[in-house]
């Protein structure tokens, strides 16, 4: 009897301590991020990481976001030769381990006081798509269906596997996780049996996979947004059970920042929802060259739009630097760097509104010239 009481007291004590640590971590004030997002590590840096991180530190970088997933067609970090056609850059039982890159990044990050965030995909991870296929879609207005964007997270089997991957990642001493921009549900997605069954249970409405997306009830899109956020919240807490200090940064589309309803309908995402669930950072994809092309903007129009977005969201999010502006420093396809004079005007807005920022895509140390002065 005495041993039983002591055992339960031990469990209670450890539970209190664990909960206290989680509370302390959650209440820790997030720092302003000056970061670089690494799409591909060049071969020349493989045995030169001390030099690499020393220059990052000298330039004022305090956070590195390193890609830890390998999809079909991606360049390989360090140009390594491997039998993995896709996989992960950390030890995993769920996918091919391309190369265990995190220990060396963590080592030098700690040496130079630079935080390490693992940037990981979700719904479009090639090894998951190859195994499970893509989500079912509704008809478009022209009576055609397009291919789903990624795997169906309404499937409990797929979701459990994704959670397992995040648990594996949480075992590393990383500071945070950046979700790839594939953690969305497009406007015509979620026509699968699993999704429609869950919606029927929640709303007592029977929807047909043969509907066109524009004939769906409005609450279906809100429900998808909430469901997606709830799944991510479950992932977050599974991660924090293993590593309580890990912070999450969610990739946010620029349309979501401009129009809340479009964000919900087009992508199934809403900053207000993620904010209420306690996510620390919102990595806003404010890519100048992409936006100018899509919106048919010139440089001035883009700067006006950026000013408006930062003005609104730096006041809605506290502290303001929980909003991360992802600044495009080169063309994604041609790799040509953007005009520096235009970029310096972007920096003035970043400084004006005191938001965090990341250089995207960061290819080599010469890109440190784009750190905002």
Helices and strands as residue ranges (DSSP letters): H 2-27, E 34-38, G 43-45, H 49-59, E 63-67, E 69-70, G 77-79, E 87-88, H 102-112, E 115-120, H 126-132, H 156-170, E 176-179, H 193-203, G 213-215, H 218-242, E 247-253, H 254-258, H 260-262, I 263-267, H 271-276, E 281-285, H 288-295, H 299-316, G 320-322, E 323-328, H 340-353, E 356-362, G 365-370
